[in-house]
Each structure stands twice: as C-alpha cells, then as structure tokens.
Amino acid sequence: MVAEAYKPGPSTDTECSPLIVESTRGLPAAYIQIAGRDPYRDEGLLYAQRLEAEDVPVNVKVCVFFTMLIYND
C-alpha cells in the first residue's frame, strides 16, 4: 500500500485505512471520487466494492483526467 510511505509498518488504525474495519454495514450512503492516477486509486475502488458488498449505497466517480485530487482546509 502507498500508506507505507506515510505510516510505516502494518496499520491497525481504521482512520488510516477504512478497508480494515470489521464491517461497513450501517454506514450512510457514500460518494467516492477517485483521481485516475492517484496512488490510492485501487484502495478507493476496493473500499467502494466493500461498501457495495455490505449493502451500503455507494456512488463512485473516477476522474481519469486528474493525476491527484488536492483538497485545502
């Protein structure tokens, strides 16, 4: 995972990787926007699949023309 660059070693922190939560059932509907060349693209797609598999409504948009999505606080 790319997360190794930010937090070395195996992570058990679900804030670093929501893929490791026991269950996503009961979460609200999600909108996931993924940049086409973002290093976290695959993790975003896996998380969307996981939500769908556990009956959480999810809308995924992959922006193929963006290298990375950058957010400022």
C-alpha positions as CSV (number, residue, x, y, z in Angstrom):
1,M,0.0,0.0,0.0
2,V,1.0,3.6,-0.6
3,A,0.2,4.3,3.1
4,E,3.6,2.7,4.0
5,A,5.2,6.0,2.9
6,Y,3.1,7.9,5.5
7,K,2.8,5.4,8.3
8,P,5.4,2.6,8.1
9,G,4.5,-0.9,9.3
10,P,1.2,-2.7,9.5
11,S,-1.6,-0.4,10.4
12,T,-4.5,-1.3,12.6
13,D,-5.8,2.3,12.6
14,T,-9.1,2.4,10.7
15,E,-8.6,6.1,10.1
16,C,-5.6,5.3,8.0
17,S,-7.3,2.5,6.1
18,P,-11.1,2.1,6.2
19,L,-10.5,-1.2,4.4
20,I,-9.6,-2.9,7.7
21,V,-12.8,-2.2,9.6
22,E,-14.7,-5.3,10.6
23,S,-17.9,-4.2,8.9
24,T,-19.2,-1.3,6.9
25,R,-22.9,-2.3,7.4
26,G,-25.0,0.6,8.7
27,L,-22.8,3.3,7.3
28,P,-24.5,6.1,5.4
29,A,-24.5,6.2,1.7
30,A,-21.1,7.2,0.2
31,Y,-19.8,9.2,-2.7
32,I,-16.2,8.3,-3.6
33,Q,-14.3,10.4,-6.1
34,I,-11.1,9.0,-7.3
35,A,-8.4,10.6,-9.5
36,G,-7.4,8.3,-12.3
37,R,-3.7,8.2,-11.5
38,D,-3.9,8.7,-7.7
39,P,-1.7,6.3,-5.9
40,Y,-4.7,5.4,-3.7
41,R,-7.0,4.7,-6.6
42,D,-7.0,0.9,-6.1
43,E,-7.8,1.3,-2.4
44,G,-10.6,3.6,-3.2
45,L,-12.1,1.1,-5.7
46,L,-11.7,-1.7,-3.2
47,Y,-13.4,0.3,-0.5
48,A,-16.3,1.0,-2.9
49,Q,-16.6,-2.7,-3.6
50,R,-16.6,-3.5,0.1
51,L,-19.4,-1.0,0.8
52,E,-21.5,-2.4,-2.1
53,A,-20.9,-6.0,-0.8
54,E,-22.2,-5.0,2.6
55,D,-25.3,-3.2,1.2
56,V,-24.1,0.4,1.7
57,P,-25.3,2.6,-1.2
58,V,-22.2,4.0,-2.9
59,N,-21.6,6.2,-5.9
60,V,-18.1,6.1,-7.4
61,K,-16.7,8.6,-9.9
62,V,-13.2,8.0,-11.4
63,C,-11.8,11.2,-12.9
64,V,-9.4,9.9,-15.5
65,F,-8.0,13.3,-16.4
66,F,-6.8,14.1,-12.9
67,T,-3.5,13.0,-11.6
68,M,-4.4,13.6,-8.0
69,L,-7.2,15.4,-6.2
70,I,-5.9,18.0,-3.8
71,Y,-8.0,19.5,-1.0
72,N,-7.2,22.5,1.1
73,D,-8.6,23.1,4.5
